[in-house]
Every structure is written in structure tokens, then in C-alpha cells.
Amino acid sequence: MSEEVIKQETISPENWKPSKNPWLISAPLMLAVAMYALDETISNVALPYMAGSFSCSHNESTWVLTFYLIASGIIIPAVDFFCKLFGRKNFFLMSVILFTLSSFLCGVSNSLIMMVFARFLQGIGGGAILPLCQAIMMESFPKEQRPQAMALFGLGVVFAPIIGPALGGWITENWSWPYIYYINIPIGFIVLAMAKEFLEEPPYAKRQKGVKLDAIGFSFLAIWLVCLQIVLDKGNDADWFGSAWVCWLTGISCVAGVIFVISQLTRKNTLVDLSIMKDRNFFFGTFIQVILMGVMMASSAILPSMLQSMMGYTSFLSGISMVPRGAGCLVATIFSAIFITKIGERKMVFLGLLILGAGGLAFGEINLQISLVNIAIPNFLFGLGMVMAMVPLVELSCRTLRNDQLTNASGVQNLLKNVGAAIGTSLVTTLISRLSQVHQYMMVGKLSELNNAFIERVQAYTGTFSGMTDFASAMYSAKGFLYNQLIQQATLWAYIDTFRIFAIACIVISPLVILMKRKNYS
């Protein structure tokens, strides 16, 4: 064994440093992060086109999204195991190759079954990318430069899903939906070439002998996440616990989740090491990030939907409405990189959460007469607050962990963030549905013959419609028109209440930052 190899083997995890510039190492990692994060949302606006191509319903087409999330959710916590089995650099290259090849399969799919299978493979390949990139970037930079590195990482994680709908809408309308997957192919080849050249493997991340799969843990993890994702994705359509199959799948998911956690805590050589949850910074930092991911993905899902269904925006224009959020992310990234060491992480996170709350409250003032400009300011605040809170949290939550714990920690953290995003997206759909019914029930009493304002409106609209039909039909049309307006206003109030709930959630969790330890570079 050479002297250099012996030196590498004996060096401690905390003292290991890559031989290449960490900013060069970041280049393929950030491209991979952007490619993966973009595919989380870029498919959303293309679902109607896919449904037409595959001759399936819209509900059936949503499996394109569901199976991607299921696959990535299963693979994320197993990242540390596969790094030990193959070596971390090899596993990263394998993940990028699988993601790129499956992107090609998505583009050439000619049936829903083939498309779902290709998206499942894409989720397996992409699921490992985010935690691997997070761990590699954190250990490649010295601790005093990690805030700037995480600012760059946070930009990719937050910015790419935001521009996904706009980019997907433009590509779908100007080319065709397969090209939203074909664009991954050249990016994938670039990532592979750069990663092979720049990435290095520390001694503790090399392939290990005698590694065995925790079959029990992996099985119960898969059952837990598959059942949970199906319930969250289809539960609202089935009236939640009013449906027998939802009750059964929820019960199975809860039991499998409990058994998985117990198995990881009581057995040796497990799939994940949950002892890191004892670390105070990691526990509270992860908890806040789970809430933030729920807010980010839920708000990204309902805003384009509101603009299309209530204001007549096209899929491209509704995607464009998210661009100010991306601008806020960019400004926050630059601000964080420059001032985070002066302000401090905890204050930055606290300020970011308050700005997010302000953005939610600003969305609570919208109405049906607003223009795209009126959406821009709250969206900008959302992007600004999200990055200002998320970027320091990633670094701060892992600050007190050793370098050899980072891969496992990144897997656990990203798994919980994915679950938070899935729950947030599902809950927001239910909130819109239920709250619109509540407001409709509260407002429908105003459509009464005892209400003078209602009588005046009916008479006015009847006079307008009577020029086109008889008096009885005109009055019927006038009352129907007013009832449709009531439904529209009730739905708008549901969106307003939901955005206000986002604001309250961000403000309520902000004091948890105080429970995290201050950073110390010495």
C-alpha cells in the first residue's frame, strides 16, 4: 500500500479535505440538483397533454407524479447503505445514469403503463441525488465557508421547482410534452463527465466489505411510504376516511411506519441511523424544514391552479406567475451569501420565517380583480423568505454532526422533507375543498328574498337578460348567475384562508430557532 493511500486511510473524517477546489466540485452537484428538483414540478402542467396522448383520465395521469414521489421516497433513506455497498462516488454516477436513461424512456413512452414505469425508475435514480449532493458539498467546504456553499445549494433546491411549471408550460405549448424529459439527457451527460473528473471519495465514503441490506427495515419502509403516498394522493377524491380502502391503507401505513422506526432503533446494521435525531440542532432544524417544504410545495401547487380555474390564465401564464418567487430566491441567495456570517444563522432563519408569514398574509388580500402584478409582490416575499430560512437551516441543522454522519443525516432529513411536502400538498387540496364548502354554507343565506341587496341584484340582472329571453327565464338566469358568483367567492375565500394558514404556520414555528445551538467556527 502506497504512502498516500495509508495517509488517506488514517486521516480522521473531520480533517479530510478534497484535493480539488470545492467550488469546482460544486459544479456537477448543482447541475444534478437542478435537474432533479426541476422534475419534481415540471410535469404538473403537462398532465392534461399526457392524458390526451395516453387516452386516460386526469386522475389516472396523476400516477405519473405519484410513482415518481414513491420511488424517490423509498430510495432516499437507503442512500447511506448504497454508498457503503458501491462507494459514494460510484453510487452518485449510477444514480445520474439511471435518471438520464429513464428520462429518455419517459420521453418515448407510448402508454400510461410505460410512462409510470419510467417515472418510477426516474424517481429511484433521482431520489439519491439530493442527499448525496448535500452531504458532499458540506464536507468538501471548510466550516467557515459552508454558509456560502449552502446558499448555492439552497438556490438549486428552491429555485428549480419554482421555475418548473413555467418552463414546463413553455416547452409543452411550443414543442411537446416529451421534451420536458429530453432536456435532462444533455444535462445528465455533462454531470457525468464533470463528476467523474472532480468528485473525490473520502476514506469513510468508500466501498465497504460485508455490507448487507436491512431487508426488514427496507420492506417496512417501502410499505409505509407507498401506502402513505397513495392515501395522500387519492384520499381527497375518495372522501378520506369515509372510504374503506383509505382506512385500511392508512392503518397499514401507520403500523409499517411504527415497525420501521422500532426496527431501526433496536437492531444493528440498520438501513438508517436514527440516533442522529438526538442531536438538538438536527432535530429542530429538520422539523422546521419539514414545515417549510410543506408550505413551499403546497403553495406552488395551489397558486397556478387558482389562476387557471378562477381567472382564466393559461398554463404558461400561471407558470410565469411563479417567476417573482424565483427572483426572491435569487435575491435571498445573494443576501445570505454576503451577510449570513455577520447576522448569524438563527437570526437569518427567524427573519426568513417572518418574511414568509408576511407573504402568506399578503396573499390573504387577493381578489378576483387583481392583475399578475398583484401576485408578484407576495410571491417575491415567499421566495425571499423561503431561501433566507431554508439555506441557513440546512447548514445549522448539520453543524454539530461529524462528516461521516452527513450522508446518513442527509438521507433522513430529505426523507422527512419529502413526507412533509407530500402531506402539505395533500392537505392543501382538502383545505380548499372543505373551506369553500364552509364559506358557501355561510354565504348562501344571503341569497334570500328577505335580503334587499339580493333583490336589487336579481332585478338588475333580470333586466339585462330579459332582452335575450322571456321574463321567467331571465329571472332564473339572474339567480343562477348570482349563485355562481357566490361559489366563486366562496372558493376565493378558501384560497385566502389557506394562505393565511401558511402564514400562521411559519410564524408559529419561528421561536423554535431559539432552541438550536449557536454556530461556532473555532
Residue pairs with C-beta under 8 A, 6 or more apart in sequence:
1 9
8 16
8 202
8 203
9 203
11 203
13 202
13 203
13 204
13 402
13 403
13 404
14 402
14 403
16 139
16 202
16 203
16 204
16 403
17 142
18 25
18 140
18 200
18 202
19 200
20 198
20 200
22 137
22 140
22 141
22 145
22 149
24 198
25 136
25 137
25 140
25 198
25 199
25 200
26 137
26 140
26 149
26 152
27 194
27 198
28 190
28 191
28 194
28 195
28 198
28 199
29 133
29 136
29 137
29 153
29 195
30 133
30 152
30 153
30 156
31 187
31 190
31 191
31 194
32 92
32 96
32 129
32 133
32 191
32 195
33 129
33 130
33 133
33 153
33 156
33 157
33 160
34 156
34 159
34 160
34 187
35 99
35 126
35 129
35 184
35 187
35 188
35 191
36 99
36 126
36 129
36 130
37 130
37 156
37 157
37 160
37 161
37 164
38 160
38 161
38 163
38 164
38 167
39 68
39 103
39 122
39 126
39 164
39 181
39 184
40 68
40 160
40 161
40 164
41 161
41 162
41 164
41 165
41 168
41 300
42 164
42 165
42 167
42 168
42 180
43 50
43 64
43 65
43 68
43 168
43 180
44 65
44 164
44 165
44 168
44 301
44 304
45 165
45 168
45 169
45 172
45 304
45 315
45 316
45 318
45 319
46 168
46 172
46 177
46 180
47 58
47 61
47 62
47 64
47 65
48 58
48 61
48 315
49 172
49 176
49 177
50 61
50 64
50 115
50 177
51 57
51 58
51 60
51 61
53 177
54 61
54 111
54 112
54 115
56 112
59 234
59 237
60 112
61 112
62 233
63 112
63 116
64 112
64 115
64 116
64 119
65 119
65 233
66 229
66 230
66 233
67 116
67 119
67 120
67 123
68 119
68 120
68 122
68 123
68 126
69 123
69 229
69 418
69 422
70 120
70 123
70 225
70 226
70 229
71 119
71 120
71 121
71 122
71 123
71 124
71 127
72 123
72 124
72 126
72 127
72 418
73 123
73 127
73 225
73 229
73 415
73 418
73 419
73 422
74 124
74 127
74 221
74 222
74 225
74 226
75 123
75 124
75 127
75 128
76 127
76 128
76 130
76 131
76 411
76 414
76 415
76 418
77 221
77 271
77 272
77 411
77 412
77 415
78 218
78 221
78 271
78 272
78 411
79 91
79 127
79 128
79 131
79 132
79 407
79 408
79 410
79 411
80 271
80 272
80 273
80 407
80 408
80 411
81 211
81 213
81 214
81 271
82 91
82 128
83 91
83 132
83 205
83 407
84 207
84 208
84 211
85 91
85 207
85 208
85 211
85 213
86 94
86 207
87 201
87 205
87 206
87 207
88 132
88 136
88 201
88 205
88 206
88 407
89 195
89 199
89 200
89 201
89 205
90 207
91 128
91 132
92 128
92 129
92 132
92 136
92 195
92 199
93 192
93 195
93 196
94 125
95 125
95 126
95 127
95 128
95 129
95 132
96 125
96 129
96 188
96 191
96 192
96 195
97 125
97 188
97 192
98 121
98 122
98 124
98 125
99 122
99 125
99 126
99 129
99 184
99 188
100 125
100 184
100 185
100 188
100 189
100 192
101 121
101 125
102 118
102 119
102 121
102 122
102 124
102 125
103 122
103 181
103 182
103 184
103 185
103 188
104 181
104 182
104 185
105 114
105 117
105 118
105 121
105 122
106 115
106 118
106 119
106 122
106 178
106 181
107 178
107 179
107 181
107 182
108 178
109 115
109 118
109 178
130 157
130 410
130 414
131 407
131 410
131 411
131 413
131 414
132 407
132 410
133 153
134 153
134 394
134 406
134 410
134 413
134 414
135 406
135 407
135 409
135 410
136 199
137 149
137 150
137 152
137 153
138 146
138 149
138 150
138 395
138 398
138 403
138 406
139 202
139 403
139 406
140 149
141 148
141 149
143 399
143 521
144 341
144 521
146 395
146 399
147 336
147 337
147 340
147 341
147 345
147 391
147 392
147 395
148 337
148 340
149 395
150 391
150 392
150 394
150 395
151 333
151 336
151 337
151 340
151 387
151 391
152 333
152 337
153 391
153 394
154 333
154 336
154 387
154 390
154 391
154 394
155 329
155 330
155 333
155 387
155 391
157 390
158 296
158 329
158 383
158 386
158 387
158 390
159 326
159 329
159 330
159 333
161 296
161 297
161 300
162 300
162 322
162 323
162 325
162 326
162 329
162 383
163 322
163 323
163 326
165 300
165 304
165 315
165 318
165 319
165 322
166 316
166 319
166 320
166 322
166 323
167 180
167 319
168 180
168 319
169 314
169 315
169 316
169 318
169 319
169 320
170 316
170 319
171 177
171 179
171 180
171 183
172 180
172 315
173 314
173 315
173 316
202 403
204 403
204 404
205 404
205 407
212 269
213 271
214 263
214 267
214 269
214 270
214 271
216 263
216 267
217 260
217 263
217 264
217 267
217 270
217 271
217 272
218 271
220 256
220 257
220 259
220 260
220 263
221 256
221 260
221 271
223 252
223 253
223 256
224 253
224 256
224 257
224 260
225 419
227 249
227 250
227 252
227 253
227 256
228 253
228 257
228 419
228 422
229 422
230 249
231 246
231 249
231 250
231 253
232 422
232 423
232 425
232 426
233 422
233 426
234 246
235 243
235 246
235 426
235 430
236 426
236 429
236 430
236 433
238 245
238 246
240 246
240 430
241 247
241 250
261 274
263 270
264 270
264 271
264 272
264 273
264 274
265 274
272 408
272 411
272 412
273 405
273 408
273 412
274 412
276 282
276 401
276 405
276 408
276 409
276 412
277 283
277 286
277 412
279 400
279 401
280 400
280 515
280 516
280 517
281 396
281 397
281 398
281 399
281 400
281 516
281 517
282 397
282 398
282 400
282 401
282 409
282 413
284 397
284 512
284 513
284 515
284 516
285 393
285 394
285 396
285 397
285 398
285 516
286 397
286 412
286 413
286 416
286 417
287 509
287 512
288 349
288 353
288 389
288 393
288 509
288 512
288 513
289 390
289 393
289 394
289 397
289 413
289 416
289 417
289 420
290 416
290 417
290 419
290 420
291 420
291 505
291 506
291 509
292 356
292 386
292 389
292 390
292 393
292 420
292 506
293 417
293 418
293 420
293 421
293 424
294 420
294 421
294 423
294 424
294 425
294 427
295 356
295 360
295 386
295 424
295 502
295 505
295 506
296 382
296 386
296 421
296 424
297 421
297 424
297 425
298 421
298 424
298 425
298 427
298 428
298 498
298 502
299 382
299 428
299 499
299 502
300 322
300 325
301 425
301 428
301 429
302 428
302 429
302 432
302 495
302 498
303 318
303 321
303 322
303 375
303 379
304 313
304 315
304 318
304 319
304 321
304 322
305 318
306 495
307 313
307 317
307 318
307 321
307 375
308 314
308 315
308 318
310 368
310 488
310 491
310 492
311 368
313 321
317 372
320 372
321 372
321 375
321 376
321 379
322 379
324 375
324 376
324 377
324 379
324 380
324 383
325 379
325 380
325 382
325 383
325 386
326 383
327 380
327 383
328 379
328 380
328 381
328 382
328 383
328 384
328 385
328 386
328 387
329 383
329 384
329 386
329 387
330 383
331 383
331 384
332 352
332 383
332 384
332 385
332 386
332 387
332 388
332 391
333 387
333 391
335 388
336 348
336 387
336 388
336 391
336 392
339 348
340 348
340 391
340 392
343 351
344 518
344 519
345 392
345 393
345 395
345 396
345 519
346 392
346 396
346 513
346 514
346 516
346 518
348 388
348 389
348 391
348 392
349 388
349 389
349 392
349 393
349 396
349 510
349 513
350 510
350 513
351 388
352 384
352 385
352 386
352 387
352 388
352 389
352 390
352 392
353 385
353 389
353 506
353 507
353 509
353 510
353 513
354 385
354 506
354 507
354 510
355 381
355 384
355 385
355 388
356 381
356 382
356 385
356 386
356 389
356 502
356 503
356 506
357 385
357 503
357 504
357 506
357 507
357 510
358 381
358 385
358 503
359 378
359 379
359 380
359 381
359 382
359 384
359 385
359 503
360 378
360 382
360 499
360 500
360 501
360 502
360 503
360 504
360 506
361 499
361 500
361 503
362 377
362 378
362 381
363 378
363 495
363 496
363 499
363 500
363 502
363 503
364 496
364 497
364 499
364 500
364 503
365 496
366 374
366 375
366 378
366 492
366 495
366 496
366 499
367 492
368 488
368 489
368 492
378 499
385 506
389 506
396 516
396 519
397 413
397 516
398 406
398 409
398 410
398 413
399 517
399 519
400 517
401 409
428 498
431 494
431 497
431 498
431 501
432 491
432 494
432 495
432 498
433 494
434 494
435 493
435 494
435 497
435 498
436 487
436 490
436 491
436 493
436 494
437 490
438 494
439 489
439 490
439 491
439 493
439 494
440 486
440 487
440 490
443 486
443 489
443 490
444 486
446 453
446 454
446 486
447 454
447 479
447 482
447 483
447 486
448 454
449 455
454 482
457 478
457 482
458 475
458 478
458 479
458 482
459 478
460 478
461 474
461 477
461 478
461 481
461 482
462 471
462 474
462 475
462 477
462 478
463 474
464 474
464 478
465 473
465 474
465 477
465 478
466 474
468 474
469 477
